[in-house]
Amino acid sequence: MPALPTTQPGARFASARQAGPLYATAIEAYLRCPRQYAYAHIYRFTPAADGYQLFWQATQKTIEVLHKRCAEGKGDRVPTQQEIQELYTKHWQELGGHNSHFAALYEAHGHEIVESIRRQVIAQQDTQWNMRQGLDVNVEGKSVRVMVDRVESSTQDAPVKFVRARFGRSKDKPSADLRELFYTLAYRQHYGGQPEEIHSHNMSTGETVPLKLTSRKEQSLYEEIKRGIAGLERMDYPARPDDLFRCASCPFYFICPA
């Protein structure tokens, strides 16, 4: 049986493409599949965004504008339900989401989510949200940039919360994984002395739950991070997905040697 091709990008080319901060999301992407990482981040092939990605982007943009307006108005200018839903539709259309499959369903769910967040903002006037906050974390002497979806701080002397935003059905129970470990490391290194507050917010259902890593799980995930950093430093990109079922949905399926 003939061997699969093992073509790798040249070291100089790959090094130039990886210049800049090392992001936690890059390590996660590499560990999902090194070859997929190379296509997306080294060769920078850009598949067309699907409806879900556009839905996520429109939701994120709308929530960021909501909190910016509230911060500028010192909490006394919360948009109405109609205003926030019109803002979502504006972002959705600017991104081209209205041309995607199931556009009407995505837009309707987007309206539900931003209205839910608007109500949450009204109920938590004493809580400030910092969206997409970047924090540098030291991992084995390497600096890794961790982008926290949301950092919540309260005027009531409550501990700071790191919140990961998700979407999903009500029966989907969140589990602590690589992203939560990165959040945990960032929390320890930037808010040492406070009890770790890592939460998962399912924006589809409005449910927010705390997440904890066992020491065994934490050690296992930490070794995974070290393995990912080592692979990126070697500039080694084999077609080796962590889950073979991912291949069928990979946007680079037809050009991958696997």
Number of C-alpha atoms within 10 A of each C-alpha: 3 4 6 9 11 11 9 13 16 9 12 9 11 18 16 10 14 15 8 8 11 17 16 23 16 19 23 18 17 26 23 17 20 23 24 26 22 24 18 15 17 19 14 11 13 11 10 8 13 13 21 15 13 23 24 15 15 26 23 19 14 22 20 15 14 20 21 16 16 18 15 10 11 11 17 12 13 19 17 12 16 11 12 21 21 14 21 27 21 14 20 26 14 12 16 17 25 18 13 15 12 12 18 13 11 20 23 13 15 23 20 17 22 24 21 16 17 20 14 12 19 16 10 12 14 12 17 19 20 16 18 15 14 14 17 19 23 12 14 9 7 12 15 22 20 21 20 22 19 19 18 17 17 15 10 8 7 11 15 19 19 26 24 21 16 16 14 12 10 11 7 9 10 16 11 18 15 21 17 23 20 24 26 21 20 24 23 15 14 13 13 11 9 12 12 21 17 22 21 20 18 21 20 18 16 14 10 16 12 15 18 17 16 9 9 9 15 18 13 12 20 17 12 16 22 15 15 21 23 13 17 22 11 11 20 17 21 20 19 16 17 13 9 10 9 13 19 10 8 12 17 17 13 10 8 15 14 15
